[in-house]
Amino acid sequence: MKKFTYSLLAVVLGSALVSGSALAADLSVGKTLENTGQQIDNSLQKADAYLDDSAITAKVKEKLLKHKGINSHDISVKTEKGVVHLSGFVKNKHQAAKIIKIVHGIKGIKSVKSTIEIKK
């Protein structure tokens, strides 16, 4: 009977150790999945921001193309985190002001930074 009791005790302790290892492995896998999920969320947010910036840039270029008297080919547009950066050349200060006014009117833009210069 003593031998049976020791065997049973060994089986119970062995099961407890295996269960504890399995639980630790489950927790580790769960933490890894959580970290991976967070990395995917962060990547998706960056992709969304990039797509939003690309969409804003496209809208700005489209609006500038529609306005007569503005040579939009001489204007460079770049958007980062909702901030539109304009550069290039125009004929006069009125065109520069008009471009900035057009861009400010586009939804989703946080601010406009311009280094547009007057062609001489």
Secondary structure, DSSP 4 states (H G I P E B T S, - for coil): -HHHHHHHHHHHHHHHHHHHHHHHHHHHHHHHHHHHHHHHHHHHHHHHHHHHHHHHHHHHHHHHHHSTT--GGGEEEEEETTEEEEEEEESSHHHHHHHHHHHHTSTT--EEEEEEEE--
